[in-house]
Amino acid sequence: MAQSSFQEISASDFFYRNRDIAGFTNPSRAIFAAIRELVENSLDAAESLKIPPDIYIRLSTQSKDKKDEQVFKLRVEDNGCGIQPRFIPSAFGQVLYGSKYKLKQMRGTFGLGGKMAVLYGQIMTHKPATIMSSTGQAKIYAFKLMIDIQRNRPIIMDRRVLVNKEKWRGTIVEFYIEGDYLRAMPKILEYFKQTAMVNPYSNLTFVDPKGRLYKFSRVTTEMPDPPKETLPHPYGVDVELFQRLIYVTKEKNLLEFLKNHFHRIGNITAQKFLEFSKLSPTKKPKKLSHEEIVTIVQNMKKFKEFRPPDASCLSPLGQDLLEAGIMKELNPEYIVVNQRKPSTYAGHPFIIEMGMAYGGEIPRKNSFQIYRFANKIPLLYDEASDVSYKVINSINWRRYKVSPDLPIAIVVHICSTKVPYKTVGKEFISDRPEVRREVANSLREISRKIHHFMSKREHVNRERKRISVFAKYLPRIAEFSTNLAEKEKQPDIKKLIASVRKYGEEE
């Protein structure tokens, strides 16, 4: 009987073998994913300092043959916070190493995207990536590196220190990637358009392989406040996390441990919970047995007096910015926006923001145009699997005087410390009951306003037709009446039409 052999592989090796998990499924999808991941890192870097982002993206052809899959050089430059030199090699050359593992709203989820783009480029072209960054100090640090896939470590091939005379701050990432730009182009351009819509305070400049310039300019410098790091909420804690907190805690009793390691647990709430769990407030956390830890975590799910999470760890757009973004990219005739109050699922806070736009430059189709966003990221794939799509298609639109063939666009944005993505590729939101409820409630609110607008518009159109009838026939009636009465002067028709118009407006 043959014996099985066992081996361990690194995180880099795992994603090398399973690159489709991170969205690098084919050449066109890969080039789109690489651009998206780096742009989102740049947006986060600028927003962390509350600086309006200026991001430059250039994709240039390197291979001379005319086949579909070509080698491109991708360069992304931003004006963000920059990276300290000691972190640069690992930040771009070590998979699952990064600054995304904090409990607050961020675009990235796994600390994977930028490294995965570099890894994919290396796999396909075997060329190093060049990283330049500065925090605005006197020096710019430039690295040329590759990834040791088997060991998941950066290989530094060159390191330079440049004088930063202009006090430039930001990061430049440049590497080679094989892809199919012609097929990816529609999605890439749509991605930039939607990113500009949900980040109206950003400047995005894209130069494609043919030298065509696409510029998406900001319409405001107003920005939402950056999210703050928060503590885990007791409703979202499992046994593993509880044990990790015990391992790192310096607290000497359970009362202080609960107050200082969990979100919105004060002295009274902690005492009530310990009484509910039949535990002494003076018991040392490190003395808890495994059975006691399991019981505490189970009781956290049952205890009803924990306060819900607050929204300080979130950074929603707000109604003004959402409206500005929609107006900038869609230029509608009428727009209505709504922001729901913070809600939670499994102890994670989230906020639903929604907008509905009618007319203007929105084209007529057989269905609504649905724009989906999560933490200010456009979601362009797998629309039919998204909870928003399901909710929108479950509404009885006839009661709102709306039909799918009208020029209507619906914008849905969810921001959360942990967006409930269904897959690692971050393409659609799973159908959680709490999220579905908030999306449905927000949709009903804006639909009522759209109903009011459509009713008023219908009334105006009806009155216009009515007035046009009066304007057409009143002159003839006036002439006939004058002749019949054997008068010389006809009655003033303008006063009659004005009175009809005034009556219609009062209605």
Secondary structure as UniProt FT lines:
FT   HELIX           11..17
FT   HELIX           19..22
FT   HELIX           27..47
FT   TURN            48..50
FT   STRAND          54..61
FT   STRAND          70..77
FT   TURN            85..87
FT   HELIX           88..93
FT   TURN            95..96
FT   HELIX           113..125
FT   STRAND          129..135
FT   STRAND          139..148
FT   TURN            149..152
FT   STRAND          153..163
FT   TURN            165..166
FT   STRAND          169..179
FT   HELIX           181..198
FT   TURN            200..201
FT   STRAND          203..207
FT   TURN            209..210
FT   STRAND          213..216
FT   HELIX           234..236
FT   HELIX           239..248
FT   HELIX           254..261
FT   TURN            263..264
FT   HELIX           267..276
FT   TURN            277..278
FT   TURN            281..282
FT   HELIX           285..287
FT   HELIX           290..302
FT   TURN            312..313
FT   HELIX           319..330
FT   STRAND          334..339
FT   STRAND          343..345
FT   TURN            346..347
FT   STRAND          348..358
FT   TURN            360..361
FT   STRAND          369..374
FT   TURN            375..376
FT   STRAND          377..379
FT   HELIX           383..385
FT   HELIX           387..394
FT   HELIX           397..400
FT   TURN            404..405
FT   STRAND          408..416
FT   TURN            424..425
FT   HELIX           433..484
FT   TURN            485..486
FT   HELIX           493..506
//
